[in-house]
């Protein structure tokens, strides 16, 4: 199957489900050098490009935006990121594949987006939505901000509480409790994918669920 990278703080039903599906879990442990509340977030530690992870190199700074050097959105042929903080290794990997770059102000770009496939995503970030709305061929769904917990912060992001694994978008908690759930469900299904969430568990931002080759 594949490797799935996620915080050790992910809910137990999610971890059990992924293991039962045959995936190898790569649990991210806390590293306080990335800052409180996000110290085990996978999307601060690696970014998949072409199915392979690009890892954080160097000494992280425990503050935003510098701790988000890898927290970029990778689509088909596009790198959506905040250029002043992006890790050189990530830009080099994307340039080697001929990607174009789209600049946004949001440092936590990946956390702000549910990447459904290489041409479609869901976001609550107005800046990312505005920037990508100018790109032909992309399918976007704008949702309301909030409704996702992140200990130590006023709110988390839906992208940070989810990820694509195989032919599903899986959530760390119960996405049906989100007020925009019908639109989220229909958008994901329109791309030929299914939704997997876990009833009764609060949606929590754990820094994304990232799949790579084994």
Secondary structure by P-SEA (a helix, b strand, c coil): cbbbbbbccccaaaaaaaaaacccccccccccccccccccccccccccccccccccccccccccccccccbbbbcccccccccccccaaaaaaaaaabbbbbbbcccccccccccccccccccccaaaaaaacccccbbbbbbbcccccccccccccccccccccccccccccccccccaaaaaaaaaaaacbbbbbbcccccccccbbbbccc
